[in-house]
Amino acid sequence: MNEEQALHRILALTRELNDHNYRYYVLDRPIISDQQFDDLLSELTGLEHGWPHHAQLDSPTRRVGGQPLDGFDSAIHATPMLSLGNTYSESELRDFDQRVQKILGRTTPYLAELKIDGVAISLTYENGVLVQAITRGDGTRGDVVTANIRAIPSIPIQLRGLNWPQKMEVRGEVFIRREKFEELNRRRQENGEEVYANPRNFASGSLKLLDATEVKRRGLDAYFYAWNQEQASLGDQEAMLKKAIDWGFPVCTHNSGAGDLEQVLGFIRSWQSKRETLDFDIDGIVVKVNSYSDREELGHTAKAPRWAIAYKYKTQAASTQLISVDFQVGRTGAVTPVANLAPVWLGGTTVKRASLYNEGEIERLGLRLNDRVWVEKGGEIIPKITGVDTTKGERGHLAIQFPLHCPSCDAPLQRIDALHYCLNSKNCPPQQLGLLEHFVARKAMDLNSLGKETLELLWQQGLVRNPADLYDLQHDALSSLERMGKKSAQLIIDGLADSRAVPYHRVLFALGIRHVGETIAKNLAKHFPSIELLAAASLQELLNVHDIGEKIAEQVVGWFSDPDHARLLERLKQFGLQFTSGLGSEQQPNHSQKLLGLSFVVSGVFERHEREQLKMLIEQHGGRVAASLSGKTNYLLSGSDAGPSKLEKAKQLHVPLLTETEFEQLIA
């Protein structure tokens, strides 16, 4: 074959394979077998290898290419990716309809679409070619994940058809289909690997991988549902969805069709039970004004469009059998019972385990081995047992015995309040590993090159037993370990060097003192500006610190009085970690005392600030940040996607809601 013939065949194969991808992923009507497709792809790969300069930009072989990335750049969205207001009740949907009618002065048709439970993504096309893909991020700025998006075969690199805009931004959801997810977990289980928790987290984690080749292997998919309104010249959402299919975008075709609110409510009710028949997860229905001109008239608030709302389905429950109970030891020595269940499909995943929290919870539920139990997913993610199912057969007869000794190191357990603790923290492997995982966490020392598997490997090799040992690690010793190359070893060494600049309050949090969370660590660092002053503090001096109660004060005094901890601190000081205030970039003086005496809880996603920035601003202006609402809370600083439970509790306690703009005015 000469070069001209090769070019002709490359062009023909590229067109043919892209057409087969379109038929398979978009139309769901393949006309050739997988084997035939693979044979054509293999032929194209061989031709492009021989004549690489003739490989086309939209070649299906180029979905993955180049070396793994060192990290992600970030980019600002052309228009903010706003969150949707949401509801769990039909009456609030009717209120939404009334608001729309009041602004427009008339009724308008709605379109209801399935709310895919995946990861939001924004793509930019120029002259029909995919040029950029950005994650949602904080709604204003996200990570650029173009290489990973190109690795998803259902997403077009080159648009089909004609008349697409010169520049076009589209938005959709990346997800994984249930069958694929279950198959991946089956394989991991057979290989003795930890299974993935749920499809949504799997999709999110996949988009953050630095190697697009691995992303391609994971079998992600996508559906698209939104376009720049000024570019949506067809006038309404229904027509735009049909046009998008012609252009090559995968679109979920399950929608209500344009109609009134009663038609939408019927659609919502029908999918309440039908959603389990889908091969992907949904967590509700999105109701949108169909007309783009009406959307423009309705506009949006700082948080969400006024022309759309998400109806969320309530948590699902399933009945299954309680087979046995394991007891796991955590970082602080707390022993947590975990139920092993007969596998049951719930909320898009197969549930086999559920937390039982503590002995008191087992007693409250009255659980026995072999009982039929009701299982729900708290927040649609964490499975929990909510009761005994007495409708199916006899109760179990075997009581669940809480152990008297640690299941890991066999030390005696001690009950403190509701929990049982293993107090052998220095010789109990799960506690020591847990402390290391806590030390390297993002909000502590932020050593993201030291994941759980790497720490376990270092532990098994006897290289690390406590946080100070990490700073003794050498490049040669690391690079010689299994699954650890020179590049990975250097990332660890560089990360440890960078961590020496982490500010004092985060180092204090990283030490893992029981009950000393982020906020308490900040308060302690503010009150005692050096670790020496904190170590010498009496119980009464600690009780004078804001938010420090007797339990926390006793834990702090006890921790610093331990000679082993004193030796640990000395080693960490020698390695150059920050143990005084004012040395880290995050330590800044108060800007004012405008919020003095005021208590805030922060929840949700904000347009102009990260949540941690808002917490810092509150403290810099004299206020304090609490983790949960109480009668003493002055404001709930609420962004989009604020927790429904927090909003409900704020309503019950009559705590005022504060928007981001109102907060800025408060401190201006």
Order of alpha helices (4+ residues) and beta strands (2+ residues): alpha-alpha-beta-beta-alpha-beta-beta-beta-beta-alpha-beta-alpha-alpha-alpha-beta-alpha-alpha-beta-alpha-beta-beta-beta-beta-alpha-beta-beta-beta-beta-beta-beta-alpha-alpha-alpha-alpha-alpha-alpha-alpha-alpha-alpha-alpha-alpha-beta-alpha-beta-beta-alpha-beta-alpha
